[in-house]
Amino acid sequence: MNLVRLRGLLAEKAKEDSVLNAFLALAKDSTVYLVGAAMIGLGNFILLPLYTRYLAPAIFGVYALVDITILIVVAVTQLGLGVAYLKWFAEAKESQRGELLGSSLTVGMLAAAVGGALLMIGVASPIGETWLQTAERNFAWTLLPIVVLENAQGLLLTDLRARRWAVAFSIAAALRLFAIVGASLWFVAVQNLGIKGVFLGRLTGDAVTSLILLVFCLHHTRPRFSLSLVGPMIRYGLPLVWSGMMGMMLDATGRYFVSHYGTLDQVGFYGASIKIANIFQMLIIQPFGVAWGGLMFQIVKWPNARTVYSKILMYVFVLSLAAALILTLFTPTLFTIFATATYAPGMAVFPLILLVRAIKIMEYPTSIGIYLEGRTKWFVLIYSVGLLVNLLANYTLTPAYGMFGAAHAWLLGWAVIIGLMALIGHRYYPLRYNWKLIVAPLFPWACLLLSHCSIGSILRTLEWPLQILGTLVVIVGAGLLLTQDFGVGQRQIPKFDRRK
């Protein structure tokens, strides 16, 4: 059977099967978005060997601290308009969508200007010297335009997601990759500007991307500001600002605690592991998250919507844990490619960070009930509890166990958040949980983490034949779980979807 005929059969079947239709739509969008997400993430991976070769671990630690702080400021100054935009776009008339984007950009960029200015001043001031433990802060001026441009990029990319313009999304991401890599090589390797060159390269990439996105989006944007339009969006999105900031802080607190109780070298090892683990973010989380954002408010209108959401939740859980386990098997290879031998101590904590990434992706499907009912205020409580657990765990574990304690605290915080989302979301929009699909993929992870004392030495001994064999075992196991569940689940659709 050739591919064309197979695609035709799947398309015909999808017309009668809403679950298959949802997965095909997600797969199609995710595949195209994978190109864009890969281009965005690939810049970090191409540049990571550059950074680790031209920056000492202590300076890389400074970069890791500033980098996560930029992400927090951008997330806060977007005022939650990203998710709100997807919801309002789906409900708005075609004539209102241009004004919707114009109003969102105006508010977001004003907030970003304030937040970026505060970050720039903070890093340049004596506070910055105390916080970063270095006098080398001549990059501070770049932080204001970086925050403003990345805020605007986020909203413009959200508009492309809402319109499901996956190709335009990917083109913009590809051009950003070429710009940031070329500029970084010039400023860091040729001009030898150190950490200042890192941020100059990032600023150049952001400027090029913003211009490209303006070309794609401005022709359908009305340069008008409507408070009556954007006001409800801000009220809807403000709780998401808090949750977004708390999510970023879950990442940042570990680095801050390691910096306080350890050394900047340890922050560098920990930060390098996080950067390399972003391969999971690039290949799995970003493509799925971008595609999911464009579909999550539309699926509810489909037949058997509740079953569609349930299947997506379960299958994403299995596939994300399987993907993280496969990447864990390739730990020595990844560190050889993206870092130098100086950063080898980070290998031991790498599996924990991958597990955090795999758990984090579940915030998308588990929160669907909260989003559909518009009860976004719950996110304030959920993420606050998760951060509190994270802080207490860091306070308890990091002084004694260093970056291992920080990684365990990070994992615990996200586990609490996902659990609360599932519990509260189920209250508003009940979904089916297949406990077999929850327990089975967790079992190998439990075995792996129980050997945490020797995990670093175990991973270093894995040669490529064992890596490939382990990968095949994981793929076959996950495939058997999913195919068996899909066949059984199809026979249970009608009864389950009648539930209110």
N, C-alpha and C positions, 0 to 999 in steps of 0.2 A: 504493500500500500504506500503510494507516494505521499509527500507532505501536503500537496495541494488537496488531494482527496480527503486526507485526514482532517485538514482544516475545515473543509466543507461539511464533513460529517459532524464535527464538533459544533459548528455554527448551527446546523439544523437541530441538533440535540439541545443546544442552549435555549432555543426558542420555546421549548417545552419544559425546561428544567431551570428554575430560577437560581438554584444553588450553583449549578455548573456555569450559568451565565455570569454570576458574580465573580467566580474564580477566573473565568476567561477574561472578563473586563479588568480585574485587578492584575492578572498576569500580563495582559497586553500593555496597560499603562505602566506597570512596574518595570517591564522590560525596557521600554523606551526611557523611562525616568532613570533606570539604572545607568544608562549612558551619561545622563546629566549628573546624577549623584556621584557616579564614578569619577567624572571629570572634576567635580568639586573636591571630592576626597582625595583624588589622585595627586592633586597639588601638594597636599600634606605629606603623602608618602614619597613623592619624588624629592621633596625638599627635606624630608627628615634626615636622610644620609648627609645632605649638605649641612644642616644645622648641627648634627652630632659630630661632624668632622671639623667644623669651624668654631663651635662654641664649646667651651669646657662644661662639664656637668653642672657646676655652680651657676654659670650664666644661663645654661639651658633651664635650670630651675627658676631663674628670674623670668625667663620667657614663659614658662609654664604657668606661673602665677599671674602674669599680666594677661596672657592669652585667655584664661578662664574668666578673668575679671571683665575683659572686653565682651565676652559672650553673655555674661550676666547683665551688663549695662545695656547691651543691644536688646536682650530679651525684655528687660524692664521697660525700656523706652518705646517698645512697640505697642505697649498698653493692651496686649492681648488682641490686637486688631487682626492678627493673622487668621485665627480660627473663626473669629466673628465675621471676617470678610467672606470666608467660605460659606458660612450659613446665610448671610445677607445676600450674597451673590446668587445662591440657589433659589432664593425667594423673590428677588427683585425682578422688575420688568427690564427688558433690554434697554429701554431709554434711560433707566436710572443707574446703570452699571458704570458709566463713565464718571458721573458725579460721585459715585461711591468710591471709586479709586482715587479721584482727586482729593476728596475730603480726608480719606485715610492717610494719604501721603503727606498732606499738610500737617495734620496732627502728629503723625509719627516722626517726621523730620524735626519739628519744633522740639518735641520731647528729647530726641536724640541729641540735638545741639546742646541742650542743658546738661544732659547726662554725660556727654562726651567732654564738655568743658570741665565739669567737676572731676572726671577721671584724669584729665590732662593736668589740672592744677594739683590734684592729690599726688600724682606720681612725681611731678617736678618739685614739689615742696619738701621740706624736711621730713614730713610724714612718710613720703615715698622712700626716702633713704632708710628710715627705720624699718619700714615694712619689707622692702626688697633687699635690704642688707648690702647695698651697693651704691657707689657714687656715680656709676655709669648709667645715667638716665637721660641722655641727650635725645632719646627717641620720644620723649613725652609729648612733643607737639604733634606727632603723627596720630595720636589716639583720638583727638576730636574728629578729624575728617574720617577716620576709619569707622568710628561708631555711627556717624551720620550716614555714610555711604552704605554700610552693612544693614542699617535699619531700613533704608529705602529699598535695597536689594531684596530684603525679606518680603516686603509688601508687594513689590513688582513680580517676584517669583510666585507669590501666592495668587496673584491675578492670573498668571499663566496656568497654574494648577487648577484654579476654578474653571477656566475655559477649556481645560484639558488639552492645552497646547504643548504636548510633551516634547515635540521636536524643537520648538522655539526655546523651551526650557533647557534642553540639552545643548543647543548651539551656544546659548549664553554661557553655560557652564564650561564648554570647551574653550571658548575665547578667554574666559577668566583663567583657565589653567595655563594657557600659553603665555598670558600676560604676567601672571604672578611668578611662574617658574623662570621666565626670561629675566624679569626685573630682579628677582632674588639672586639668581646666579651673578648678575652684574654687580649688585650692591654688596653681596656677601663674599663671593669668591673672587671677583675681579677688583672691586674697590676696597675689599677687606674692611667693611664698616661694622662688622660684628652684629650685635643685637639691634643696633639702629638700622642696619641693612635689612634685617629680617622684617621689620615693620614697614620700611620703605617699599620693599617688594610687595607686601600685603596691601599697602595703600594703592600702589600702582594697579594691582589686579582688581581691587574694588572699584577704582575709577573707570577702568575699561569696561567692566561688567555693567556698571550703572548706565553708562552711555548706550551700550547694546540693548539693555532692557528698556530704556526710554524709547529707543527706536521701535521695539516690538509693541510697547504698551500705550504710548502717548497719543497715537492716532485715534484711539477710542476712549481717551480720558478727557473729561471736562474740567478745566482748571478753576473749579468753583468749590467753595467750602460751604457745607450745609450742616449746621449744628443739629437740626432736627433729624438728619440722617445718621450722622456719626455719633450723636449722643447715646442712643440706645446700644450701639455697637460697643462703645466704651464701657457702658454699664455691664454688658454681657461679658466683655473681655477682661475687665479689671481683676476679677478673681483668678483669671488665667495668668495675669502678670505675676501675681503672688506665687502661683503654682510653678510657673516657669522659672522664677527666681529661686524658689526652693529646690527645684530640680537641678539647677546649675550649682547651687550651694552644696548639694549632696556631693557633687564632683569636687568642688573647690575646697570644702572643709578638710578633706583628707590631705590635700597638698599643704594647706595652712597648718594643720596639726603636725605633719611630718616636718615642716619647716621650723615650727616652734620647738618640738621635742627632739628633732634630729639635726641634720645638716642640709645645706642646699644641694650637696652631692646626692643625698637620698631623694630629695625632691626631683632632681634630674633623672635618677633611675626610674622613679615612680612615674614621672611625667613622660619619659620615653616609652614606657610600657603602655600608658594610656594612649599615646599617639599611635603606636603600632596597632593597638587594639581597635583603633578607629577604622581599620579595614572592615570590621564587622559593621560599623556605622555606615560606611560607604557602600558596601555590597548588599546589605540586608535592611537596616533600619531606614535609611534615607529613601531608597526607592519605594519601599512599602509605605512609609509615612506620607510621602508626597502623593502617591496614588490613592491611598486611603482617604486623605483629606478631600480629594475631589469626588469621592464616592460615598462617604459615610452618611451624608445627609440625603442621599438619593436612594440608597438601598431600602430605606424604610417604606418607600412607596411601592416596592416590588412585591409580587406574590411570595409567600413563604419567607418574608424578611427576617423573622426571628430565627429561623433555621439557618439562613445565610450568615447572620451575625455570629451564631453559635459555632458553626463550622469554621469560620474564619478565625475566631478566637482560639479554638483548640488546635487547628492546624498550624497557625503561626507559632504557638507555644512549642509544638513538637519540632518544627523546622528550625526555629531560632536556637533551641538548645542543641540540636544536632549540628547546625552550622558552627556554633561556638566550640563544640567538642572537636570538630574537624580542624578548626584553626588552632586549637590547643595542641593537637598532634604535630602541627608544623611550627611550633614555637622556635626551635633552633634555626630553622630555615629563615623565618621572618626576621629574627634578630640579626642573622648574618647579613641579610639584604639591607635592612633599614637602619642598622646601628653598628657601632664599632664594638670591639671586645670590652672596651671600658664600661659599656652599659649592660654587660652580661648579668649583673645582679638583679636586674629588672625581670629576667626570665621567670624567676620563681613566683612572682606575683601576677604574672601575665594571665594564667588561667582564671584567676579570681576576677580580674577586670573584664575578661570576655564573658564570664557568667553574669556579671552585672549588666553588660550590654544586652545579653540575651533576655534577661528578666525585664529590663527597661522597655523593650519593644512592646510588652504587653499592656502598657498604658494606653495604647491606641484602641484595641478591641474591648478591654475591660471597662472603659469609661463611656461606652456608647450610650448606655441608659441615661447617664447624667447629662450628656450633650443633647440627646433627643428631647429630654424633658426641660431643658434650659436651666437646670439646677447647678450651674457652674460655681455657685458659692460653696458647694461641698468641697471643691478643690482646695480652698483655703485651709480647711480643717485637715484634709487628707495629707497634703504636702507638708503642713506644719508639724503634724504628728510624725511623719517620716523623717523630717529634718531633726526633730527633737531626739528621736531614737538614734539617728546617725551621730548627732553631737555627743550624746551620752556614751555611745559605743566607742567613738573616737577618744573621748576623755578617759575611758577605761582601758582600751586596748592599745592605742598608738604609743603612749609612753613606754610600754613594755615590749611591744612587737613591731614598732616602726611602721613601715609601709604595708606590712601584712595586716596589722591591726586596722590601718586606714581602709584597706580594701575590704576587709570583713565588715567594717562599720558601714561602708558604702553599700555593700550587698544587702545588709540587714535593713537599711533605710528604704531601699527600693522594694524589698520584699513586703514590707509593711504597707507601703503606698499601693502596690498592685493588689494586695489582699483587701484593703479598704475599698479601692475602686470597684473590685469585683463584687464585694458585699453590698455596697450602696447602689451601684448600677443595677444589680439584680433586683433590688427592691422596686425600682421604677420600670425596668424592662427586663423581665426574667429571661435568662438564657440557660441552655442545657450545658452542663459540665460533665464530660466523660472522664471519670477519675482514672481510668486506665491510661488515657492519653496524658494525664498529668504525672502519675507516679512513674510510668515506664521510662520516659526520657530523663527523669531526675535521678534514677538509680545509678547510672554510670558516673554522674557528677558527684554523688555522695561518696562513691568509692574513691574517686580522684581526690576529693577534698580531705578525706580521712588520712590520706598519705601526704598531707601538706608539708610535713617536716622534711621529706625527701623528694618533693615534687620537682625541685629545680634539677637535682642530679638525675632523676628519672627522665625528664624531658631532654636533657643534654645527650642521653644515650640513644635516643630514637633516630635511627638511620632512615633514609627515604623508603626502603622496602616496607619497614614496619609502619611508617606514616601512611603509605598508600593502602596497605592491608587494613589498618584501622579505619581509614576513610571509607573503604568499601563496606566494612562491617556496619558502620554507622548509617550509611546510605541505605543499605538493605533493610536494616532494622526499622528505620524511620518509614521507609516505603511500605513495609508490611503493616505497620501500625495504621497508617493513613488509608491505605486501600481497603483494609478490613473494616475500618470505621465508616468509610464513605458508603460502602454497600449496605451496611446495617442501618445507617442513619437515614438513607433515602426512603426506607420503608416506614419511618416514624414521623415523616414531615407533617402530614395533615393534622394529626392529633395535637402535636406540639404547637403548631402555628395558630391554633384557635385560642390559645391562652392569651389573656389580657393582663 
